[in-house]
């Protein structure tokens, strides 16, 4: 768990930094901000939704104390992946030259 956090927390910070720094310059900034912040909101909503799903699936079981750890681990991976996919879509499909 500790090794996972040591790897994925800096990786998430790096992906966030790269996501915002790699925004296209030839498009008006307002459109880029709307896309970037809607991606962040979507990522947070997906993480919260899946964390609640993990909680309800594990409720009452013998391993029900592990749901927060699994939710955090999956949220870090899912949010990082969402940022990566969203940056690729932004660069090559939506805001291409």
QUIPEVEN-V36175 format. One record per pair of residues at least 6 apart in sequence whose C-alpha atoms are under 6 Angstrom apart, sorted by sequence separation. I is the first residue (numbers start at 1). J is the second residue. D is the distance in whole Angstrom. If there is no record, write none. Layout:
i=I j=J d=D
i=I j=J d=D
This chain:
i=58 j=64 d=5
i=55 j=67 d=6
i=51 j=71 d=5
i=47 j=75 d=5
i=43 j=79 d=6
i=12 j=80 d=5
